[in-house]
Amino acid sequence: MRLVIEEGQVFDIILIDLVMKNMSGLDAVLRLRQWEVENQCDPTPALAVTGSIMKPERDQCYAHGLQVCVSECTVGTRVGATVGRGGGV
């Protein structure tokens, strides 16, 4: 997220792990969404990757501005399908 927030780099899509060392993936996406609003940028499609894909985790992802929440074991298939349809996540 530092590349986006501090350096203003633009990405087509962001894959984010929900469990990270210094900040949760949900907190990172909230910071990203705040930065996008403050800088009048379109939201970058963001996909969450997590080991637990139960409904409460998915609901949290969507509430925090993530478009897709996938299990680590299915990430290749889901990301390929999402990107394949033009990033319309």
N, CA, C and O of each residue as an XYZ file, in Angstrom:
356
protein
N       0.808     -1.192      0.000
C       0.000      0.000      0.000
C       0.855      1.262      0.000
O       0.424      2.319     -0.462
N       2.071      1.138      0.523
C       2.953      2.305      0.579
C       3.174      2.888     -0.804
O       3.218      4.108     -0.964
N       3.314      2.025     -1.811
C       3.541      2.515     -3.173
C       2.372      3.345     -3.668
O       2.566      4.313     -4.403
N       1.175      2.983     -3.278
C      -0.012      3.734     -3.700
C      -0.141      5.011     -2.884
O      -0.247      6.104     -3.440
N      -0.133      4.869     -1.571
C      -0.427      5.997     -0.688
C       0.694      7.023     -0.642
O       0.432      8.221     -0.752
N       1.939      6.579     -0.483
C       3.049      7.521     -0.341
C       3.625      7.983     -1.670
O       4.080      9.121     -1.789
N       3.607      7.113     -2.667
C       4.250      7.454     -3.931
C       3.267      7.694     -5.070
O       3.672      8.103     -6.158
N       1.972      7.443     -4.831
C       0.965      7.723     -5.834
C       0.973      6.816     -7.052
O       0.421      7.168     -8.094
N       1.603      5.639     -6.925
C       1.618      4.713     -8.057
C       0.226      4.136     -8.274
O      -0.533      3.949     -7.324
N      -0.100      3.858     -9.518
C      -1.407      3.328     -9.881
C      -1.251      1.868    -10.306
O      -0.334      1.522    -11.050
N      -2.144      1.033     -9.831
C      -2.130     -0.385    -10.172
C      -3.476     -0.767    -10.768
O      -4.495     -0.148    -10.461
N      -3.480     -1.787    -11.619
C      -4.734     -2.271    -12.210
C      -5.558     -3.059    -11.208
O      -6.788     -3.017    -11.241
N      -4.884     -3.780    -10.315
C      -5.554     -4.628     -9.333
C      -4.611     -4.831     -8.155
O      -3.392     -4.834     -8.326
N      -5.166     -5.000     -6.968
C      -4.363     -5.236     -5.772
C      -4.819     -6.537     -5.131
O      -6.007     -6.733     -4.876
N      -3.861     -7.425     -4.871
C      -4.099     -8.642     -4.091
C      -3.573     -8.358     -2.695
O      -2.430     -7.930     -2.539
N      -4.391     -8.591     -1.683
C      -3.940     -8.287     -0.330
C      -4.268     -9.435      0.611
O      -5.388     -9.946      0.627
N      -3.274     -9.829      1.392
C      -3.466    -10.848      2.415
C      -4.156    -10.173      3.600
O      -3.780     -9.067      3.987
N      -5.138    -10.816      4.164
C      -5.835    -10.217      5.294
C      -5.004    -10.255      6.570
O      -5.212     -9.439      7.468
N      -4.069    -11.190      6.659
C      -3.236    -11.320      7.853
C      -1.806    -10.935      7.483
O      -1.098    -11.677      6.803
N      -1.403     -9.749      7.951
C      -0.054     -9.266      7.674
C       0.601     -8.866      8.991
O      -0.074     -8.758     10.015
N       1.894     -8.651      8.966
C       2.656     -8.407     10.185
C       2.334     -7.067     10.851
O       2.037     -7.041     12.045
N       2.384     -5.973     10.124
C       2.270     -4.644     10.726
C       0.877     -4.023     10.669
O       0.580     -3.093     11.419
N       0.029     -4.530      9.790
C      -1.305     -3.957      9.616
C      -2.197     -5.020      8.992
O      -1.754     -5.775      8.126
N      -3.443     -5.082      9.424
C      -4.336     -6.067      8.803
C      -4.657     -5.635      7.378
O      -4.596     -4.449      7.051
N      -4.993     -6.585      6.551
C      -5.371     -6.272      5.182
C      -6.582     -5.363      5.116
O      -6.676     -4.503      4.240
N      -7.521     -5.555      6.056
C      -8.713     -4.699      6.078
C      -8.336     -3.261      6.412
O      -8.859     -2.330      5.799
N      -7.436     -3.064      7.372
C      -6.985     -1.707      7.694
C      -6.252     -1.076      6.511
O      -6.416      0.111      6.229
N      -5.446     -1.878      5.826
C      -4.717     -1.361      4.669
C      -5.672     -0.912      3.572
O      -5.457      0.128      2.948
N      -6.726     -1.689      3.332
C      -7.701     -1.316      2.298
C      -8.475     -0.071      2.713
O      -8.780      0.770      1.866
N      -8.801      0.066      3.994
C      -9.463      1.287      4.457
C      -8.576      2.508      4.198
O      -9.067      3.545      3.752
N      -7.284      2.391      4.474
C      -6.363      3.505      4.202
C      -6.308      3.812      2.715
O      -6.294      4.973      2.307
N      -6.276      2.748      1.907
C      -6.260      2.939      0.455
C      -7.520      3.666      0.000
O      -7.437      4.631     -0.759
N      -8.691      3.210      0.458
C      -9.960      3.846      0.054
C     -10.006      5.307      0.497
O     -10.503      6.153     -0.246
N      -9.501      5.618      1.685
C      -9.460      7.007      2.148
C      -8.559      7.849      1.241
O      -8.909      8.971      0.874
N      -7.405      7.300      0.889
C      -6.477      8.001      0.010
C      -7.118      8.256     -1.352
O      -6.977      9.338     -1.923
N      -7.830      7.238     -1.871
C      -8.472      7.398     -3.182
C      -9.524      8.503     -3.154
O      -9.634      9.275     -4.106
N     -10.296      8.584     -2.076
C     -11.304      9.642     -1.948
C     -10.620     11.007     -1.851
O     -10.992     11.947     -2.554
N      -9.623     11.105     -0.979
C      -8.912     12.380     -0.795
C      -8.248     12.869     -2.077
O      -8.143     14.074     -2.303
N      -7.804     11.946     -2.909
C      -7.104     12.303     -4.145
C      -7.976     12.177     -5.383
O      -7.486     12.246     -6.510
N      -9.279     11.991     -5.161
C     -10.269     11.902     -6.238
C      -9.887     10.868     -7.294
O      -9.953     11.130     -8.495
N      -9.487      9.687     -6.820
C      -9.115      8.582     -7.706
C     -10.231      7.537     -7.727
O     -10.947      7.357     -6.742
N     -10.362      6.864     -8.846
C     -11.289      5.747     -8.911
C     -10.782      4.629     -8.006
O      -9.571      4.451     -7.868
N     -11.694      3.868     -7.381
C     -11.249      2.761     -6.526
C     -10.499      1.702     -7.335
O     -10.949      1.284     -8.402
N      -9.359      1.280     -6.815
C      -8.586      0.211     -7.422
C      -9.230     -1.120     -7.046
O      -9.478     -1.358     -5.864
N      -9.508     -1.998     -8.016
C     -10.050     -3.310     -7.656
C      -9.097     -4.019     -6.695
O      -7.895     -4.098     -6.945
N      -9.644     -4.530     -5.599
C      -8.834     -5.187     -4.583
C      -9.424     -6.547     -4.252
O     -10.626     -6.682     -4.027
N      -8.560     -7.551     -4.226
C      -8.958     -8.914     -3.907
C      -8.264     -9.340     -2.629
O      -7.044     -9.225     -2.513
N      -9.036     -9.834     -1.666
C      -8.481    -10.321     -0.404
C      -8.135    -11.789     -0.533
O      -8.871    -12.562     -1.148
N      -7.011    -12.167      0.050
C      -6.589    -13.558      0.098
C      -6.501    -13.939      1.567
O      -5.849    -13.253      2.354
N      -7.154    -15.030      1.936
C      -7.166    -15.436      3.336
C      -7.248    -16.950      3.452
O      -7.704    -17.632      2.534
N      -6.803    -17.463      4.584
C      -6.894    -18.894      4.826
C      -8.296    -19.302      5.253
O      -8.686    -20.457      5.079
N      -9.052    -18.372      5.807
C     -10.414    -18.638      6.274
C     -11.393    -17.890      5.388
O     -11.306    -16.669      5.258
N     -12.315    -18.605      4.783
C     -13.228    -17.981      3.827
C     -14.686    -18.162      4.251
O     -15.574    -18.310      3.412
N     -14.913    -18.147      5.539
C     -16.266    -18.292      6.063
C     -17.054    -17.012      5.757
O     -16.468    -15.968      5.471
N     -18.363    -17.101      5.820
C     -19.228    -15.965      5.485
C     -18.895    -14.696      6.295
O     -18.891    -13.609      5.717
N     -18.619    -14.788      7.593
C     -18.286    -13.545      8.322
C     -17.048    -12.833      7.765
O     -17.011    -11.604      7.714
N     -16.043    -13.595      7.352
C     -14.849    -12.975      6.769
C     -15.171    -12.326      5.433
O     -14.711    -11.220      5.150
N     -15.967    -13.017      4.604
C     -16.368    -12.437      3.310
C     -17.151    -11.150      3.525
O     -16.908    -10.152      2.847
N     -18.090    -11.170      4.467
C     -18.890     -9.973      4.735
C     -18.013     -8.803      5.180
O     -18.238     -7.660      4.782
N     -17.011     -9.104      6.010
C     -16.081     -8.056      6.445
C     -15.313     -7.484      5.261
O     -15.124     -6.272      5.158
N     -14.875     -8.359      4.379
C     -14.137     -7.913      3.189
C     -14.974     -6.947      2.366
O     -14.502     -5.872      1.996
N     -16.198     -7.319      2.082
C     -17.066     -6.481      1.253
C     -17.368     -5.158      1.956
O     -17.425     -4.112      1.311
N     -17.560     -5.200      3.275
C     -17.845     -3.980      4.028
C     -16.662     -3.023      4.031
O     -16.844     -1.817      4.197
N     -15.451     -3.545      3.851
C     -14.245     -2.718      3.842
C     -13.820     -2.305      2.429
O     -12.745     -1.732      2.257
N     -14.636     -2.583      1.430
C     -14.327     -2.108      0.079
C     -13.567     -3.071     -0.801
O     -13.063     -2.679     -1.854
N     -13.474     -4.335     -0.390
C     -12.855     -5.347     -1.248
C     -13.931     -5.934     -2.145
O     -15.069     -6.125     -1.715
N     -13.577     -6.219     -3.381
C     -14.557     -6.748     -4.316
C     -14.650     -8.260     -4.276
O     -15.721     -8.817     -4.520
N     -13.548     -8.940     -3.973
C     -13.518    -10.401     -3.967
C     -12.692    -10.856     -2.775
O     -11.661    -10.259     -2.465
N     -13.139    -11.902     -2.112
C     -12.401    -12.499     -1.006
C     -12.248    -13.976     -1.314
O     -13.244    -14.692     -1.412
N     -11.010    -14.448     -1.469
C     -10.772    -15.825     -1.885
C      -9.878    -16.554     -0.897
O      -9.061    -15.947     -0.205
N     -10.049    -17.870     -0.846
C      -9.204    -18.736     -0.046
C      -7.847    -18.862     -0.716
O      -7.743    -18.821     -1.942
N      -6.810    -19.015      0.092
C      -5.459    -19.156     -0.458
C      -5.349    -20.337     -1.416
O      -4.557    -20.302     -2.359
N      -6.139    -21.381     -1.179
C      -6.015    -22.564     -2.041
C      -6.730    -22.395     -3.386
O      -6.516    -23.205     -4.288
N      -7.565    -21.378     -3.545
C      -8.257    -21.172     -4.820
C      -7.872    -19.866     -5.497
O      -8.467    -19.494     -6.508
N      -6.888    -19.172     -4.955
C      -6.566    -17.836     -5.450
C      -6.239    -17.829     -6.939
O      -6.688    -16.926     -7.645
N      -5.489    -18.782     -7.439
C      -5.129    -18.791     -8.862
C      -6.330    -18.868     -9.768
O      -6.406    -18.142    -10.759
N      -7.267    -19.730     -9.452
C      -8.472    -19.894    -10.262
C      -9.351    -18.653    -10.213
O      -9.794    -18.179    -11.259
N      -9.614    -18.117     -9.033
C     -10.500    -16.956     -8.893
C      -9.894    -15.697     -9.479
O     -10.587    -14.923    -10.141
N      -8.603    -15.481     -9.243
C      -7.958    -14.285     -9.779
C      -7.929    -14.359    -11.294
O      -8.198    -13.366    -11.971
N      -7.602    -15.530    -11.833
C      -7.588    -15.686    -13.296
C      -8.939    -15.392    -13.900
O      -9.018    -14.749    -14.947
N     -10.011    -15.849    -13.263
C     -11.367    -15.596    -13.770
C     -11.710    -14.119    -13.658
O     -12.327    -13.553    -14.561
N     -11.313    -13.488    -12.552
C     -11.612    -12.065    -12.368
C     -10.879    -11.205    -13.365
O     -11.480    -10.334    -13.993
N      -9.586    -11.434    -13.521
C      -8.792    -10.659    -14.466
C      -9.234    -10.957    -15.887
O      -9.247    -10.066    -16.736
N      -9.594    -12.200    -16.150
C     -10.035    -12.608    -17.485
C     -11.288    -11.902    -17.942
O     -11.508    -11.756    -19.144
N     -12.115    -11.461    -17.013
C     -13.331    -10.753    -17.415
C     -13.126     -9.243    -17.355
O     -14.071     -8.479    -17.155
N     -11.882     -8.832    -17.532
C     -11.589     -7.412    -17.682
C     -11.446     -6.667    -16.368
O     -11.603     -5.447    -16.333
N     -11.150     -7.383    -15.278
C     -10.971     -6.708    -13.998
C     -12.258     -6.257    -13.384
O     -12.245     -5.569    -12.364
N     -13.372     -6.620    -13.970
C     -14.659     -6.217    -13.406
C     -15.008     -7.019    -12.189
O     -15.888     -7.879    -12.218
N     -14.308     -6.730    -11.119
C     -14.490     -7.504     -9.897
C     -15.684     -7.054     -9.108
O     -15.969     -7.612     -8.049
